[in-house]
Amino acid sequence: MLLTGFDSQYINPLYVDKHLKYHGLIQAFSRTNRVLHGAKPCGNILDFRDQRKAVDDAIALFSGEAGERAREIWLVDPAPVVVEKLS
């Protein structure tokens, strides 16, 4: 449903268990970024398919950035660090 145009202002996480690339990947990931005042400042994506290279390629393609700069645009702290911050 998230890939067919459904945007929820309340849904924060996206669980990815499917290989995505380029436009489909950016579209799916972007669905988590629909903000709702201070209650949802950003989205979170949990990727079960280890698609780091595909994400880097998509960000580089659509942002015009390459290499490490592309990774800086999207990569946040590793999950254990995020969990610790939330605890």
PDB file of N, CA, C and O in Angstrom:
ATOM      1  N   MET A   1       0.812  -1.187   0.000  1.00  0.00           N
ATOM      2  CA  MET A   1       0.000   0.000   0.000  1.00  0.00           C
ATOM      3  C   MET A   1       0.861   1.259   0.000  1.00  0.00           C
ATOM      4  O   MET A   1       0.473   2.270  -0.585  1.00  0.00           O
ATOM      5  N   LEU A   2       2.028   1.211   0.650  1.00  0.00           N
ATOM      6  CA  LEU A   2       2.900   2.385   0.697  1.00  0.00           C
ATOM      7  C   LEU A   2       3.482   2.725  -0.667  1.00  0.00           C
ATOM      8  O   LEU A   2       3.905   3.860  -0.886  1.00  0.00           O
ATOM      9  N   LEU A   3       3.513   1.777  -1.578  1.00  0.00           N
ATOM     10  CA  LEU A   3       4.091   2.043  -2.892  1.00  0.00           C
ATOM     11  C   LEU A   3       3.044   2.477  -3.909  1.00  0.00           C
ATOM     12  O   LEU A   3       3.385   2.777  -5.053  1.00  0.00           O
ATOM     13  N   THR A   4       1.795   2.516  -3.518  1.00  0.00           N
ATOM     14  CA  THR A   4       0.746   2.875  -4.474  1.00  0.00           C
ATOM     15  C   THR A   4       0.165   4.256  -4.221  1.00  0.00           C
ATOM     16  O   THR A   4      -0.838   4.618  -4.837  1.00  0.00           O
ATOM     17  N   GLY A   5       0.758   5.024  -3.347  1.00  0.00           N
ATOM     18  CA  GLY A   5       0.315   6.389  -3.145  1.00  0.00           C
ATOM     19  C   GLY A   5      -0.274   6.689  -1.786  1.00  0.00           C
ATOM     20  O   GLY A   5      -0.725   7.811  -1.552  1.00  0.00           O
ATOM     21  N   PHE A   6      -0.286   5.730  -0.886  1.00  0.00           N
ATOM     22  CA  PHE A   6      -0.830   5.955   0.447  1.00  0.00           C
ATOM     23  C   PHE A   6       0.209   6.657   1.307  1.00  0.00           C
ATOM     24  O   PHE A   6       1.312   6.141   1.484  1.00  0.00           O
ATOM     25  N   ASP A   7      -0.119   7.809   1.837  1.00  0.00           N
ATOM     26  CA  ASP A   7       0.772   8.538   2.740  1.00  0.00           C
ATOM     27  C   ASP A   7       0.067   8.714   4.072  1.00  0.00           C
ATOM     28  O   ASP A   7      -1.017   9.294   4.133  1.00  0.00           O
ATOM     29  N   SER A   8       0.660   8.230   5.107  1.00  0.00           N
ATOM     30  CA  SER A   8       0.088   8.439   6.432  1.00  0.00           C
ATOM     31  C   SER A   8       0.935   9.435   7.187  1.00  0.00           C
ATOM     32  O   SER A   8       2.154   9.291   7.282  1.00  0.00           O
ATOM     33  N   GLN A   9       0.288  10.433   7.715  1.00  0.00           N
ATOM     34  CA  GLN A   9       1.021  11.401   8.522  1.00  0.00           C
ATOM     35  C   GLN A   9       1.413  10.800   9.859  1.00  0.00           C
ATOM     36  O   GLN A   9       2.269  11.350  10.552  1.00  0.00           O
ATOM     37  N   TYR A  10       0.807   9.687  10.235  1.00  0.00           N
ATOM     38  CA  TYR A  10       1.046   9.098  11.545  1.00  0.00           C
ATOM     39  C   TYR A  10       2.044   7.946  11.526  1.00  0.00           C
ATOM     40  O   TYR A  10       2.658   7.647  12.551  1.00  0.00           O
ATOM     41  N   ILE A  11       2.215   7.301  10.386  1.00  0.00           N
ATOM     42  CA  ILE A  11       3.128   6.159  10.309  1.00  0.00           C
ATOM     43  C   ILE A  11       4.561   6.655  10.222  1.00  0.00           C
ATOM     44  O   ILE A  11       4.898   7.449   9.345  1.00  0.00           O
ATOM     45  N   ASN A  12       5.397   6.187  11.129  1.00  0.00           N
ATOM     46  CA  ASN A  12       6.785   6.607  11.167  1.00  0.00           C
ATOM     47  C   ASN A  12       7.712   5.573  10.545  1.00  0.00           C
ATOM     48  O   ASN A  12       8.551   5.953   9.728  1.00  0.00           O
ATOM     49  N   PRO A  13       7.613   4.275  10.884  1.00  0.00           N
ATOM     50  CA  PRO A  13       8.560   3.310  10.328  1.00  0.00           C
ATOM     51  C   PRO A  13       8.100   2.687   9.013  1.00  0.00           C
ATOM     52  O   PRO A  13       6.906   2.590   8.729  1.00  0.00           O
ATOM     53  N   LEU A  14       9.071   2.276   8.237  1.00  0.00           N
ATOM     54  CA  LEU A  14       8.831   1.482   7.033  1.00  0.00           C
ATOM     55  C   LEU A  14       9.713   0.250   7.153  1.00  0.00           C
ATOM     56  O   LEU A  14      10.930   0.372   7.292  1.00  0.00           O
ATOM     57  N   TYR A  15       9.119  -0.927   7.102  1.00  0.00           N
ATOM     58  CA  TYR A  15       9.856  -2.183   7.174  1.00  0.00           C
ATOM     59  C   TYR A  15       9.996  -2.709   5.759  1.00  0.00           C
ATOM     60  O   TYR A  15       8.999  -2.994   5.095  1.00  0.00           O
ATOM     61  N   VAL A  16      11.237  -2.840   5.294  1.00  0.00           N
ATOM     62  CA  VAL A  16      11.502  -3.235   3.911  1.00  0.00           C
ATOM     63  C   VAL A  16      12.019  -4.671   3.879  1.00  0.00           C
ATOM     64  O   VAL A  16      13.088  -4.973   4.410  1.00  0.00           O
ATOM     65  N   ASP A  17      11.246  -5.545   3.250  1.00  0.00           N
ATOM     66  CA  ASP A  17      11.643  -6.938   3.080  1.00  0.00           C
ATOM     67  C   ASP A  17      11.557  -7.297   1.595  1.00  0.00           C
ATOM     68  O   ASP A  17      11.215  -8.422   1.233  1.00  0.00           O
ATOM     69  N   LYS A  18      11.868  -6.336   0.761  1.00  0.00           N
ATOM     70  CA  LYS A  18      11.786  -6.510  -0.685  1.00  0.00           C
ATOM     71  C   LYS A  18      12.932  -5.717  -1.307  1.00  0.00           C
ATOM     72  O   LYS A  18      13.235  -4.607  -0.870  1.00  0.00           O
ATOM     73  N   HIS A  19      13.561  -6.284  -2.316  1.00  0.00           N
ATOM     74  CA  HIS A  19      14.631  -5.558  -2.994  1.00  0.00           C
ATOM     75  C   HIS A  19      14.036  -4.414  -3.797  1.00  0.00           C
ATOM     76  O   HIS A  19      13.146  -4.621  -4.623  1.00  0.00           O
ATOM     77  N   LEU A  20      14.522  -3.224  -3.556  1.00  0.00           N
ATOM     78  CA  LEU A  20      14.065  -2.032  -4.255  1.00  0.00           C
ATOM     79  C   LEU A  20      15.262  -1.361  -4.910  1.00  0.00           C
ATOM     80  O   LEU A  20      16.402  -1.558  -4.488  1.00  0.00           O
ATOM     81  N   LYS A  21      14.998  -0.564  -5.947  1.00  0.00           N
ATOM     82  CA  LYS A  21      16.097   0.200  -6.525  1.00  0.00           C
ATOM     83  C   LYS A  21      15.571   1.453  -7.212  1.00  0.00           C
ATOM     84  O   LYS A  21      14.414   1.529  -7.625  1.00  0.00           O
ATOM     85  N   TYR A  22      16.444   2.410  -7.316  1.00  0.00           N
ATOM     86  CA  TYR A  22      16.204   3.685  -7.992  1.00  0.00           C
ATOM     87  C   TYR A  22      14.882   4.344  -7.593  1.00  0.00           C
ATOM     88  O   TYR A  22      14.654   4.601  -6.411  1.00  0.00           O
ATOM     89  N   HIS A  23      14.020   4.616  -8.555  1.00  0.00           N
ATOM     90  CA  HIS A  23      12.796   5.371  -8.288  1.00  0.00           C
ATOM     91  C   HIS A  23      11.900   4.688  -7.256  1.00  0.00           C
ATOM     92  O   HIS A  23      11.363   5.354  -6.371  1.00  0.00           O
ATOM     93  N   GLY A  24      11.731   3.374  -7.357  1.00  0.00           N
ATOM     94  CA  GLY A  24      10.891   2.652  -6.410  1.00  0.00           C
ATOM     95  C   GLY A  24      11.414   2.743  -4.989  1.00  0.00           C
ATOM     96  O   GLY A  24      10.637   2.859  -4.041  1.00  0.00           O
ATOM     97  N   LEU A  25      12.716   2.692  -4.842  1.00  0.00           N
ATOM     98  CA  LEU A  25      13.330   2.794  -3.527  1.00  0.00           C
ATOM     99  C   LEU A  25      13.112   4.190  -2.945  1.00  0.00           C
ATOM    100  O   LEU A  25      12.696   4.328  -1.795  1.00  0.00           O
ATOM    101  N   ILE A  26      13.392   5.212  -3.734  1.00  0.00           N
ATOM    102  CA  ILE A  26      13.217   6.589  -3.260  1.00  0.00           C
ATOM    103  C   ILE A  26      11.753   6.853  -2.937  1.00  0.00           C
ATOM    104  O   ILE A  26      11.450   7.488  -1.927  1.00  0.00           O
ATOM    105  N   GLN A  27      10.852   6.379  -3.768  1.00  0.00           N
ATOM    106  CA  GLN A  27       9.424   6.595  -3.526  1.00  0.00           C
ATOM    107  C   GLN A  27       8.981   5.924  -2.228  1.00  0.00           C
ATOM    108  O   GLN A  27       8.277   6.536  -1.425  1.00  0.00           O
ATOM    109  N   ALA A  28       9.383   4.683  -2.018  1.00  0.00           N
ATOM    110  CA  ALA A  28       8.994   3.967  -0.801  1.00  0.00           C
ATOM    111  C   ALA A  28       9.577   4.648   0.438  1.00  0.00           C
ATOM    112  O   ALA A  28       8.872   4.852   1.427  1.00  0.00           O
ATOM    113  N   PHE A  29      10.849   4.993   0.385  1.00  0.00           N
ATOM    114  CA  PHE A  29      11.490   5.631   1.532  1.00  0.00           C
ATOM    115  C   PHE A  29      10.867   6.991   1.824  1.00  0.00           C
ATOM    116  O   PHE A  29      10.739   7.383   2.984  1.00  0.00           O
ATOM    117  N   SER A  30      10.485   7.701   0.787  1.00  0.00           N
ATOM    118  CA  SER A  30       9.914   9.037   0.962  1.00  0.00           C
ATOM    119  C   SER A  30       8.566   9.008   1.658  1.00  0.00           C
ATOM    120  O   SER A  30       8.158  10.002   2.259  1.00  0.00           O
ATOM    121  N   ARG A  31       7.876   7.892   1.587  1.00  0.00           N
ATOM    122  CA  ARG A  31       6.566   7.785   2.222  1.00  0.00           C
ATOM    123  C   ARG A  31       6.656   7.988   3.732  1.00  0.00           C
ATOM    124  O   ARG A  31       5.674   8.396   4.352  1.00  0.00           O
ATOM    125  N   THR A  32       7.797   7.715   4.330  1.00  0.00           N
ATOM    126  CA  THR A  32       7.949   7.876   5.779  1.00  0.00           C
ATOM    127  C   THR A  32       8.198   9.320   6.169  1.00  0.00           C
ATOM    128  O   THR A  32       8.151   9.646   7.355  1.00  0.00           O
ATOM    129  N   ASN A  33       8.460  10.187   5.219  1.00  0.00           N
ATOM    130  CA  ASN A  33       8.832  11.566   5.529  1.00  0.00           C
ATOM    131  C   ASN A  33       7.678  12.550   5.513  1.00  0.00           C
ATOM    132  O   ASN A  33       7.903  13.759   5.557  1.00  0.00           O
ATOM    133  N   ARG A  34       6.458  12.065   5.452  1.00  0.00           N
ATOM    134  CA  ARG A  34       5.318  12.963   5.545  1.00  0.00           C
ATOM    135  C   ARG A  34       5.185  13.370   7.000  1.00  0.00           C
ATOM    136  O   ARG A  34       4.818  12.549   7.841  1.00  0.00           O
ATOM    137  N   VAL A  35       5.473  14.609   7.306  1.00  0.00           N
ATOM    138  CA  VAL A  35       5.538  15.045   8.701  1.00  0.00           C
ATOM    139  C   VAL A  35       4.177  15.513   9.211  1.00  0.00           C
ATOM    140  O   VAL A  35       3.303  15.924   8.448  1.00  0.00           O
ATOM    141  N   LEU A  36       4.038  15.434  10.515  1.00  0.00           N
ATOM    142  CA  LEU A  36       2.831  15.882  11.198  1.00  0.00           C
ATOM    143  C   LEU A  36       3.278  16.662  12.423  1.00  0.00           C
ATOM    144  O   LEU A  36       3.538  16.073  13.472  1.00  0.00           O
ATOM    145  N   HIS A  37       3.368  17.955  12.301  1.00  0.00           N
ATOM    146  CA  HIS A  37       3.862  18.866  13.342  1.00  0.00           C
ATOM    147  C   HIS A  37       5.023  18.240  14.109  1.00  0.00           C
ATOM    148  O   HIS A  37       5.786  17.487  13.504  1.00  0.00           O
ATOM    149  N   GLY A  38       5.199  18.497  15.369  1.00  0.00           N
ATOM    150  CA  GLY A  38       6.339  17.995  16.121  1.00  0.00           C
ATOM    151  C   GLY A  38       6.249  16.534  16.504  1.00  0.00           C
ATOM    152  O   GLY A  38       7.226  15.959  16.983  1.00  0.00           O
ATOM    153  N   ALA A  39       5.074  15.913  16.297  1.00  0.00           N
ATOM    154  CA  ALA A  39       4.904  14.519  16.700  1.00  0.00           C
ATOM    155  C   ALA A  39       5.640  13.558  15.782  1.00  0.00           C
ATOM    156  O   ALA A  39       5.968  12.447  16.199  1.00  0.00           O
ATOM    157  N   LYS A  40       5.906  13.947  14.562  1.00  0.00           N
ATOM    158  CA  LYS A  40       6.596  13.081  13.613  1.00  0.00           C
ATOM    159  C   LYS A  40       7.574  13.924  12.799  1.00  0.00           C
ATOM    160  O   LYS A  40       7.238  14.360  11.698  1.00  0.00           O
ATOM    161  N   PRO A  41       8.757  14.158  13.313  1.00  0.00           N
ATOM    162  CA  PRO A  41       9.720  15.012  12.614  1.00  0.00           C
ATOM    163  C   PRO A  41      10.405  14.335  11.432  1.00  0.00           C
ATOM    164  O   PRO A  41      10.929  15.011  10.547  1.00  0.00           O
ATOM    165  N   CYS A  42      10.403  13.001  11.412  1.00  0.00           N
ATOM    166  CA  CYS A  42      11.066  12.279  10.319  1.00  0.00           C
ATOM    167  C   CYS A  42      10.545  10.846  10.281  1.00  0.00           C
ATOM    168  O   CYS A  42       9.758  10.442  11.138  1.00  0.00           O
ATOM    169  N   GLY A  43      10.986  10.084   9.290  1.00  0.00           N
ATOM    170  CA  GLY A  43      10.605   8.686   9.186  1.00  0.00           C
ATOM    171  C   GLY A  43      11.778   7.779   9.515  1.00  0.00           C
ATOM    172  O   GLY A  43      12.931   8.211   9.506  1.00  0.00           O
ATOM    173  N   ASN A  44      11.483   6.531   9.802  1.00  0.00           N
ATOM    174  CA  ASN A  44      12.516   5.533  10.076  1.00  0.00           C
ATOM    175  C   ASN A  44      12.303   4.346   9.148  1.00  0.00           C
ATOM    176  O   ASN A  44      11.171   3.937   8.889  1.00  0.00           O
ATOM    177  N   ILE A  45      13.405   3.801   8.652  1.00  0.00           N
ATOM    178  CA  ILE A  45      13.344   2.682   7.719  1.00  0.00           C
ATOM    179  C   ILE A  45      14.182   1.535   8.267  1.00  0.00           C
ATOM    180  O   ILE A  45      15.364   1.702   8.567  1.00  0.00           O
ATOM    181  N   LEU A  46      13.561   0.380   8.393  1.00  0.00           N
ATOM    182  CA  LEU A  46      14.264  -0.822   8.817  1.00  0.00           C
ATOM    183  C   LEU A  46      14.340  -1.745   7.611  1.00  0.00           C
ATOM    184  O   LEU A  46      13.328  -2.276   7.156  1.00  0.00           O
ATOM    185  N   ASP A  47      15.551  -1.929   7.099  1.00  0.00           N
ATOM    186  CA  ASP A  47      15.775  -2.681   5.868  1.00  0.00           C
ATOM    187  C   ASP A  47      16.294  -4.074   6.191  1.00  0.00           C
ATOM    188  O   ASP A  47      17.382  -4.226   6.746  1.00  0.00           O
ATOM    189  N   PHE A  48      15.518  -5.081   5.846  1.00  0.00           N
ATOM    190  CA  PHE A  48      15.899  -6.472   6.092  1.00  0.00           C
ATOM    191  C   PHE A  48      16.676  -7.071   4.917  1.00  0.00           C
ATOM    192  O   PHE A  48      17.040  -8.246   4.964  1.00  0.00           O
ATOM    193  N   ARG A  49      16.933  -6.297   3.879  1.00  0.00           N
ATOM    194  CA  ARG A  49      17.587  -6.815   2.673  1.00  0.00           C
ATOM    195  C   ARG A  49      18.980  -6.254   2.441  1.00  0.00           C
ATOM    196  O   ARG A  49      19.567  -6.503   1.388  1.00  0.00           O
ATOM    197  N   ASP A  50      19.523  -5.510   3.387  1.00  0.00           N
ATOM    198  CA  ASP A  50      20.884  -4.964   3.285  1.00  0.00           C
ATOM    199  C   ASP A  50      21.102  -4.290   1.929  1.00  0.00           C
ATOM    200  O   ASP A  50      21.936  -4.724   1.135  1.00  0.00           O
ATOM    201  N   GLN A  51      20.350  -3.236   1.680  1.00  0.00           N
ATOM    202  CA  GLN A  51      20.358  -2.566   0.385  1.00  0.00           C
ATOM    203  C   GLN A  51      21.201  -1.291   0.374  1.00  0.00           C
ATOM    204  O   GLN A  51      20.902  -0.366  -0.381  1.00  0.00           O
ATOM    205  N   ARG A  52      22.227  -1.229   1.183  1.00  0.00           N
ATOM    206  CA  ARG A  52      23.037  -0.016   1.285  1.00  0.00           C
ATOM    207  C   ARG A  52      23.535   0.446  -0.086  1.00  0.00           C
ATOM    208  O   ARG A  52      23.455   1.632  -0.404  1.00  0.00           O
ATOM    209  N   LYS A  53      24.040  -0.466  -0.886  1.00  0.00           N
ATOM    210  CA  LYS A  53      24.557  -0.094  -2.223  1.00  0.00           C
ATOM    211  C   LYS A  53      23.432   0.469  -3.093  1.00  0.00           C
ATOM    212  O   LYS A  53      23.630   1.469  -3.783  1.00  0.00           O
ATOM    213  N   ALA A  54      22.262  -0.158  -3.067  1.00  0.00           N
ATOM    214  CA  ALA A  54      21.127   0.324  -3.860  1.00  0.00           C
ATOM    215  C   ALA A  54      20.688   1.709  -3.401  1.00  0.00           C
ATOM    216  O   ALA A  54      20.342   2.557  -4.224  1.00  0.00           O
ATOM    217  N   VAL A  55      20.701   1.942  -2.089  1.00  0.00           N
ATOM    218  CA  VAL A  55      20.339   3.264  -1.567  1.00  0.00           C
ATOM    219  C   VAL A  55      21.377   4.290  -1.986  1.00  0.00           C
ATOM    220  O   VAL A  55      21.023   5.380  -2.435  1.00  0.00           O
ATOM    221  N   ASP A  56      22.657   3.956  -1.846  1.00  0.00           N
ATOM    222  CA  ASP A  56      23.719   4.876  -2.283  1.00  0.00           C
ATOM    223  C   ASP A  56      23.567   5.219  -3.765  1.00  0.00           C
ATOM    224  O   ASP A  56      23.692   6.382  -4.150  1.00  0.00           O
ATOM    225  N   ASP A  57      23.300   4.217  -4.590  1.00  0.00           N
ATOM    226  CA  ASP A  57      23.145   4.442  -6.031  1.00  0.00           C
ATOM    227  C   ASP A  57      21.943   5.342  -6.327  1.00  0.00           C
ATOM    228  O   ASP A  57      22.030   6.246  -7.158  1.00  0.00           O
ATOM    229  N   ALA A  58      20.831   5.091  -5.649  1.00  0.00           N
ATOM    230  CA  ALA A  58      19.624   5.894  -5.878  1.00  0.00           C
ATOM    231  C   ALA A  58      19.834   7.338  -5.417  1.00  0.00           C
ATOM    232  O   ALA A  58      19.453   8.276  -6.117  1.00  0.00           O
ATOM    233  N   ILE A  59      20.429   7.513  -4.260  1.00  0.00           N
ATOM    234  CA  ILE A  59      20.686   8.872  -3.757  1.00  0.00           C
ATOM    235  C   ILE A  59      21.641   9.594  -4.691  1.00  0.00           C
ATOM    236  O   ILE A  59      21.436  10.769  -4.999  1.00  0.00           O
ATOM    237  N   ALA A  60      22.679   8.909  -5.145  1.00  0.00           N
ATOM    238  CA  ALA A  60      23.630   9.537  -6.075  1.00  0.00           C
ATOM    239  C   ALA A  60      22.939   9.931  -7.376  1.00  0.00           C
ATOM    240  O   ALA A  60      23.184  11.015  -7.903  1.00  0.00           O
ATOM    241  N   LEU A  61      22.086   9.068  -7.891  1.00  0.00           N
ATOM    242  CA  LEU A  61      21.394   9.337  -9.145  1.00  0.00           C
ATOM    243  C   LEU A  61      20.455  10.534  -9.032  1.00  0.00           C
ATOM    244  O   LEU A  61      20.466  11.416  -9.891  1.00  0.00           O
ATOM    245  N   PHE A  62      19.650  10.567  -7.984  1.00  0.00           N
ATOM    246  CA  PHE A  62      18.621  11.596  -7.884  1.00  0.00           C
ATOM    247  C   PHE A  62      19.066  12.868  -7.182  1.00  0.00           C
ATOM    248  O   PHE A  62      18.388  13.891  -7.282  1.00  0.00           O
ATOM    249  N   SER A  63      20.189  12.831  -6.475  1.00  0.00           N
ATOM    250  CA  SER A  63      20.669  14.037  -5.789  1.00  0.00           C
ATOM    251  C   SER A  63      21.820  14.709  -6.525  1.00  0.00           C
ATOM    252  O   SER A  63      22.093  15.892  -6.320  1.00  0.00           O
ATOM    253  N   GLY A  64      22.488  13.952  -7.378  1.00  0.00           N
ATOM    254  CA  GLY A  64      23.658  14.491  -8.056  1.00  0.00           C
ATOM    255  C   GLY A  64      24.924  14.367  -7.230  1.00  0.00           C
ATOM    256  O   GLY A  64      26.000  14.760  -7.680  1.00  0.00           O
ATOM    257  N   GLU A  65      24.808  13.830  -6.033  1.00  0.00           N
ATOM    258  CA  GLU A  65      25.972  13.612  -5.171  1.00  0.00           C
ATOM    259  C   GLU A  65      26.500  12.202  -5.411  1.00  0.00           C
ATOM    260  O   GLU A  65      25.767  11.335  -5.887  1.00  0.00           O
ATOM    261  N   ALA A  66      27.749  11.977  -5.086  1.00  0.00           N
ATOM    262  CA  ALA A  66      28.324  10.651  -5.311  1.00  0.00           C
ATOM    263  C   ALA A  66      29.179  10.229  -4.119  1.00  0.00           C
ATOM    264  O   ALA A  66      29.554  11.043  -3.275  1.00  0.00           O
ATOM    265  N   GLY A  67      29.473   8.941  -4.076  1.00  0.00           N
ATOM    266  CA  GLY A  67      30.379   8.387  -3.078  1.00  0.00           C
ATOM    267  C   GLY A  67      29.924   8.623  -1.651  1.00  0.00           C
ATOM    268  O   GLY A  67      28.750   8.452  -1.322  1.00  0.00           O
ATOM    269  N   GLU A  68      30.870   9.018  -0.806  1.00  0.00           N
ATOM    270  CA  GLU A  68      30.584   9.223   0.606  1.00  0.00           C
ATOM    271  C   GLU A  68      29.558  10.333   0.828  1.00  0.00           C
ATOM    272  O   GLU A  68      28.777  10.271   1.777  1.00  0.00           O
ATOM    273  N   ARG A  69      29.555  11.331  -0.023  1.00  0.00           N
ATOM    274  CA  ARG A  69      28.587  12.427   0.131  1.00  0.00           C
ATOM    275  C   ARG A  69      27.159  11.916  -0.036  1.00  0.00           C
ATOM    276  O   ARG A  69      26.259  12.377   0.667  1.00  0.00           O
ATOM    277  N   ALA A  70      26.934  10.984  -0.939  1.00  0.00           N
ATOM    278  CA  ALA A  70      25.602  10.395  -1.100  1.00  0.00           C
ATOM    279  C   ALA A  70      25.193   9.680   0.183  1.00  0.00           C
ATOM    280  O   ALA A  70      24.046   9.789   0.615  1.00  0.00           O
ATOM    281  N   ARG A  71      26.111   8.961   0.783  1.00  0.00           N
ATOM    282  CA  ARG A  71      25.821   8.232   2.019  1.00  0.00           C
ATOM    283  C   ARG A  71      25.511   9.188   3.162  1.00  0.00           C
ATOM    284  O   ARG A  71      24.648   8.893   3.989  1.00  0.00           O
ATOM    285  N   GLU A  72      26.195  10.325   3.226  1.00  0.00           N
ATOM    286  CA  GLU A  72      25.960  11.299   4.294  1.00  0.00           C
ATOM    287  C   GLU A  72      24.539  11.849   4.254  1.00  0.00           C
ATOM    288  O   GLU A  72      23.993  12.239   5.285  1.00  0.00           O
ATOM    289  N   ILE A  73      23.945  11.880   3.075  1.00  0.00           N
ATOM    290  CA  ILE A  73      22.597  12.435   2.932  1.00  0.00           C
ATOM    291  C   ILE A  73      21.567  11.581   3.660  1.00  0.00           C
ATOM    292  O   ILE A  73      20.634  12.114   4.260  1.00  0.00           O
ATOM    293  N   TRP A  74      21.729  10.255   3.614  1.00  0.00           N
ATOM    294  CA  TRP A  74      20.682   9.392   4.157  1.00  0.00           C
ATOM    295  C   TRP A  74      21.052   8.593   5.379  1.00  0.00           C
ATOM    296  O   TRP A  74      20.166   8.251   6.163  1.00  0.00           O
ATOM    297  N   LEU A  75      22.316   8.279   5.584  1.00  0.00           N
ATOM    298  CA  LEU A  75      22.705   7.356   6.646  1.00  0.00           C
ATOM    299  C   LEU A  75      22.717   8.042   8.005  1.00  0.00           C
ATOM    300  O   LEU A  75      23.302   9.113   8.169  1.00  0.00           O
ATOM    301  N   VAL A  76      22.076   7.423   8.959  1.00  0.00           N
ATOM    302  CA  VAL A  76      22.069   7.932  10.322  1.00  0.00           C
ATOM    303  C   VAL A  76      22.806   6.952  11.215  1.00  0.00           C
ATOM    304  O   VAL A  76      23.472   6.041  10.723  1.00  0.00           O
ATOM    305  N   ASP A  77      22.695   7.126  12.488  1.00  0.00           N
ATOM    306  CA  ASP A  77      23.380   6.246  13.425  1.00  0.00           C
ATOM    307  C   ASP A  77      22.921   4.798  13.276  1.00  0.00           C
ATOM    308  O   ASP A  77      21.778   4.545  12.896  1.00  0.00           O
ATOM    309  N   PRO A  78      23.808   3.845  13.574  1.00  0.00           N
ATOM    310  CA  PRO A  78      23.418   2.432  13.542  1.00  0.00           C
ATOM    311  C   PRO A  78      22.298   2.160  14.553  1.00  0.00           C
ATOM    312  O   PRO A  78      22.147   2.896  15.528  1.00  0.00           O
ATOM    313  N   ALA A  79      21.529   1.116  14.322  1.00  0.00           N
ATOM    314  CA  ALA A  79      20.368   0.790  15.151  1.00  0.00           C
ATOM    315  C   ALA A  79      20.682   0.745  16.653  1.00  0.00           C
ATOM    316  O   ALA A  79      19.912   1.303  17.434  1.00  0.00           O
ATOM    317  N   PRO A  80      21.785   0.101  17.097  1.00  0.00           N
ATOM    318  CA  PRO A  80      22.043   0.075  18.549  1.00  0.00           C
ATOM    319  C   PRO A  80      22.196   1.482  19.142  1.00  0.00           C
ATOM    320  O   PRO A  80      21.775   1.722  20.274  1.00  0.00           O
ATOM    321  N   VAL A  81      22.781   2.390  18.402  1.00  0.00           N
ATOM    322  CA  VAL A  81      22.944   3.766  18.878  1.00  0.00           C
ATOM    323  C   VAL A  81      21.585   4.451  18.964  1.00  0.00           C
ATOM    324  O   VAL A  81      21.302   5.148  19.939  1.00  0.00           O
ATOM    325  N   VAL A  82      20.751   4.259  17.958  1.00  0.00           N
ATOM    326  CA  VAL A  82      19.410   4.859  17.960  1.00  0.00           C
ATOM    327  C   VAL A  82      18.587   4.308  19.120  1.00  0.00           C
ATOM    328  O   VAL A  82      17.906   5.064  19.813  1.00  0.00           O
ATOM    329  N   VAL A  83      18.647   2.982  19.338  1.00  0.00           N
ATOM    330  CA  VAL A  83      17.903   2.360  20.439  1.00  0.00           C
ATOM    331  C   VAL A  83      18.373   2.936  21.782  1.00  0.00           C
ATOM    332  O   VAL A  83      17.558   3.226  22.658  1.00  0.00           O
ATOM    333  N   GLU A  84      19.670   3.096  21.932  1.00  0.00           N
ATOM    334  CA  GLU A  84      20.210   3.657  23.162  1.00  0.00           C
ATOM    335  C   GLU A  84      19.713   5.079  23.392  1.00  0.00           C
ATOM    336  O   GLU A  84      19.395   5.448  24.523  1.00  0.00           O
ATOM    337  N   LYS A  85      19.644   5.873  22.341  1.00  0.00           N
ATOM    338  CA  LYS A  85      19.155   7.244  22.445  1.00  0.00           C
ATOM    339  C   LYS A  85      17.691   7.277  22.859  1.00  0.00           C
ATOM    340  O   LYS A  85      17.265   8.176  23.585  1.00  0.00           O
ATOM    341  N   LEU A  86      16.916   6.290  22.395  1.00  0.00           N
ATOM    342  CA  LEU A  86      15.486   6.250  22.691  1.00  0.00           C
ATOM    343  C   LEU A  86      15.188   5.661  24.068  1.00  0.00           C
ATOM    344  O   LEU A  86      14.085   5.827  24.590  1.00  0.00           O
ATOM    345  N   SER A  87      16.158   4.980  24.651  1.00  0.00           N
ATOM    346  CA  SER A  87      15.946   4.331  25.965  1.00  0.00           C
ATOM    347  C   SER A  87      15.988   5.313  27.100  1.00  0.00           C
ATOM    348  O   SER A  87      15.828   4.926  28.257  1.00  0.00           O
TER     349      SER A  87
END
